[in-house]
Amino acid sequence: MGVSGSGKTTVGKLLSEQTGIPFFDADDFHSTANIEKMKAGIPLTDEDRVAWLQSLNQLAKENETRGAVIACSALKETYRQQLADGLHHIQWVYLKGSYQLIHERMLQRPHHYFSAAMLQSQFDILEEPSNAWVFDVQEEPNRITESILKYLIMLSDFGIIGLGVMGKSLALNIAGKGVRLSLYNRYVKGQEEKVAEQFITHNPILKETKAFEDLPAFVQSLAMPRKILLMVNAGAAVDAVIEELKPLLSKNDIIIDGGNSFYKDTERRIQELNQYDIHFIGAGISGGEEGALKGPSIMPGGDAISYEQVQFILESIAAKDKNGKPCCGYISNGSSGHFVKMVHNAIEYAEMQLLSEVYDVMRNELQMSTDAIATVFKQWNQTELNSYLLEITIDILQTKENNESLLDKILDVGSSKGTGSWSVAAAAELGVPAGMMTSALYARYLSAQKQTRVKAAAVLGTSQSSVSISTEQLQQAYALARIINHAQGFELIKTAALTYQWSINYSELARIWTNGCIIRSTLMEQMAAIVAADELLLHPLIITSIQQQLDSLTQTVTASLQSGIAVPALYEALNYIHAMSTEQSAMNLIQAQRDYFGAHTYQRIDDASGKAYHTKWKKAP
Amino acid sequence: MGVSGSGKTTVGKLLSEQTGIPFFDADDFHSTANIEKMKAGIPLTDEDRVAWLQSLNQLAKENETRGAVIACSALKETYRQQLADGLHHIQWVYLKGSYQLIHERMLQRPHHYFSAAMLQSQFDILEEPSNAWVFDVQEEPNRITESILKYLIMLSDFGIIGLGVMGKSLALNIAGKGVRLSLYNRYVKGQEEKVAEQFITHNPILKETKAFEDLPAFVQSLAMPRKILLMVNAGAAVDAVIEELKPLLSKNDIIIDGGNSFYKDTERRIQELNQYDIHFIGAGISGGEEGALKGPSIMPGGDAISYEQVQFILESIAAKDKNGKPCCGYISNGSSGHFVKMVHNAIEYAEMQLLSEVYDVMRNELQMSTDAIATVFKQWNQTELNSYLLEITIDILQTKENNESLLDKILDVGSSKGTGSWSVAAAAELGVPAGMMTSALYARYLSAQKQTRVKAAAVLGTSQSSVSISTEQLQQAYALARIINHAQGFELIKTAALTYQWSINYSELARIWTNGCIIRSTLMEQMAAIVAADELLLHPLIITSIQQQLDSLTQTVTASLQSGIAVPALYEALNYIHAMSTEQSAMNLIQAQRDYFGAHTYQRIDDASGKAYHTKWKKAP
């Protein structure tokens, strides 16, 4: 870009010759009317330029894959916006010179239809770009071309900060799609040294990838608008990196936080970066190390326009669903991406808890061996109960160490990170009775008190069960509890969407979760249909499941309680069904109590107006 | 106070004559050595003054109840701090005059042992007070005395902002203890007009109380350091009032927030006001309208020194325990007061839920009438199950409307405010498996979905129970569940204290809860002994209770599950006992799953070092 006579065509053609990328001169795309006007020395109006800019934008889009060199004056920011509209990669090169200098050059080009007299009008409207490479028109065109080539070769399309397990796997995945990458890992003497460099050395697929330990150099290595994926620990580390990045970034650059960040932090970061016109996408990424490498499930939320800029890369690395569609899709504005990822993990907590309960019942109540349990789980996995978590559980049950079950050697103290706890706090705050994920979280907390457990077991002994159950009943109980778990998870997301004004396509979200992520399963395929319903519990598929499997669930829970086996997640499924199908609950007593001691008032069943009643309950002594 | 010759003794004696409050001249408390020094014209050093100031402070303390007028030069701020140390009420009066004027007056007092030559040394060290009433020494002593009297009569000892139900009841309670009160309620045209004024008019006990709608005037009406109790809605309203108060207050003034504020907000407010040397006490107050009026349970947390300044008033209005001790006591620093009040409410949630479940089982499973249930509850209330909540439940069950049970007319949709939800979020954040309070909160949330419940009930119908239980079993189940509920509540407080570095006396906290508050009960008297234990569950009283009552609890829960009656809080008690007495839980499977998909590592039962192990679980395909 630049005014007429700045040398755009010369430099553009040289660039094309040396790269093999086709060259286009924007002047060739003017209408006859525009050309006549210019020949007559009449300056073009913005209106004259609309169709012209559109055709150039179309040209760029058509050539986006192989690339194109386009010489165009592009004098105003609005023209440049129209030219760049919808493009994923664009680099502006601005050839800059004074009026006097260009005017002299123009006088030496008599055959050009542009009248030198119009030059002043060009300088009048010229708005210099803030995001271009700038060259002095007095430099030799060959030297300018050489510099551009050097810059171009150096620039990466995408940057990743943080090379932990997930960061590394995603880097390999992205590089495998032909994306030019820059990788940055901080330098911590003696602990983290040359992490990016060594990672690249050990992975031939990364031979085009650049390694950095210096953040400004990393940022400068990225094409604008820059796209930077953060894969650092959620919490203070994310804020610290953002603070370091802020002075280095330009308007319209995009930061994607791919970690399990707390959604309220994401909301705050979006607001804060918005002041600098830097876009922030909170993207949940699920699939663990293997998923990140081979195709994760990705849940990006934030500014929809910015998402379009990274959509291509994110979708190309995501897992594919059964129809070949990527398991990645824009969730909604704000922190919606991180919120749904948090709930994904909470559903995962309860799915894992259910499996551990079923395993516990088989092991302790049915006295089954680890191998026998694996055999039953394999049968289940052939049915609609198929899931990734069931698959890996079978692998685990079959893993031996010196011919003994490795599982039996593992300490029964559960760990947890942020997402489970945050989900429960969100459920409490938003008014959602998410009993199953809560019971799964609390089960981990209870397990942590191992010493007290051992002492209490010694004092209290073990109960003896008089009731028994079959593996078929257990299978039905498990199937029903899983459906309730998924319903509760989606209820939490639906309530959050209402509260925070997100517009989420729930069926699409379920589809995104059908592959790549930890909770992928045959049930999730079915959920895509169910979750669109207003009242999930009343969906025919759920009602049928309850009608067919409730007795087995009841039997499983009561038998376990009588045997002293804690099955809190199975119980919570049962309690949810009971509570949600009780027409007249005992909450009238609690409302009366609240009115008694706190004058909180109550409503009456015989007054549908919602009027608040208060009673002086206390009898005179 | 003031330099020699300012007229302290004259004004002090006049004040004493007119009020009947004894007068003391500080000069009379000097040691012989000091007097000799002064006669010799040698200025006293700070060291000379230490014993003297101590004896004056002692004098003031001894006379605090009836009051004392003390004339003392008190020239430096440090002297005044020593004089005021540990006093609850003090008012400085500063008689101010120029060196020239005082010097002239000194020359007219030949018999005074003070040499006029020393006057300059006094002016040299004089630091004028910022918190005194100031009078010009040129005014007539009689006029000065008159003004002081007028000021004294006008000043209140204690201020209350916000005259809702709780604010009004506390005002009546405090005024009844002879405390001079100022009351402020905001002016909202057409909604809140002359609230304080009308309240005082209608309550003769408040005839000495002052009413305000103007905040600066309210603040000026209070003796310093000012003590202001906020009784406004938790949340933004508290922040708004603090913002308005900040410019009006002086160093060392004390704000007490008596509402149910979120503890993290209290922590923030303490930090913020600390910058202005304004002290903030977060005080939980429980007892509802009646408790506030007749004696609530009060849980103040914050700066211990500031608490001493309001201790007298708070303890005088609190309920008394069985030994006559006030149910009010300093909890610990920071937001500890509001935290324990939050947990108090969460225990209350679960206590209410338990009663509603027992009522539900009697009503639906045992087909008992409201009157029959009341009769059983009255029997229970004669036993160790006695509690305030059980008492009011009996009143509620007996309340009739046109000879029909009023309870049956109440809509079964439970409401909730902040504390229940915050407690669950805190439990999730702090790693405490507080299942019972959580189930109580979720039961209210579940009840809110009345429409879905009615529809689901119509589709799914009602289960028929084949098992039945006796009211004696129910009584045992209820008793055991209550103990577990209290244990869980105290566990949450203990974990918070560890996390936030609070030093809380748990037995004292239980004692504070034995009267005045909503969860007062015979069990709470017993808890005072139990909660001191490190592992609550292993306390002999709890172990015995489990051994004797676990079968009844199991029977109650399983029978209810088979009848389709939701008894989530009873269940959570049972689950807690099961989980906490399971030596080998199924958490080993979850640890294996986490290691499988996320490389989160696990520990082994045969390696006590806590070493982290990782396994490549996946079999080659």
Interface residues (C-beta under 8 A of the other chain):
Chain A: V165 G288 E289 E290 M352 Q353 L355 S356 E357 Y359 D360 R363 Y388 L389 I392 T393 D395 I396 Q398 T399 L406 L407 D408 K409 I410 L411 D412 V413 G414 S415 G420 S421 W422 V424 A425 A428 E429 G431 V432 P433 A434 G435 T438 S439 L441 Y442 A443 R444 Y445 L446 S447 A448 Q449 T452 R453 V454 K455 A456 A457 A458 V459 L460 S463 I518 E535 L537 L538 I543 I546 Q547 T554 V557 T558 L561 Q562 G564 I565 A566 P568 Y571 L574 N575 Y576 I577 H578 A579 M580 S581 T582 E583 Q584 S585 A586 M587 N588 L589 I590 Q591 A592 Q593 R594 Y596 F597 G598 A599 H600 Y602 Q603 R604 I605 D606 T615 W617 K618 K619
Chain B: V165 G288 E289 E290 M352 Q353 L355 S356 E357 Y359 D360 R363 Y388 L389 I392 T393 D395 I396 Q398 T399 L406 L407 D408 K409 I410 L411 D412 V413 G414 S415 G420 S421 W422 V424 A425 A427 A428 E429 G431 V432 P433 A434 G435 T438 S439 L441 Y442 A443 R444 Y445 L446 S447 A448 Q449 T452 R453 V454 K455 A456 A457 A458 V459 L460 S463 I518 E535 L537 L538 I543 I546 Q547 L550 T554 V557 T558 L561 Q562 G564 I565 A566 P568 Y571 L574 N575 Y576 I577 H578 A579 M580 S581 T582 E583 Q584 S585 A586 M587 N588 L589 I590 Q591 A592 Q593 R594 Y596 F597 G598 A599 H600 Y602 Q603 R604 I605 D606 T615 W617 K618 K619
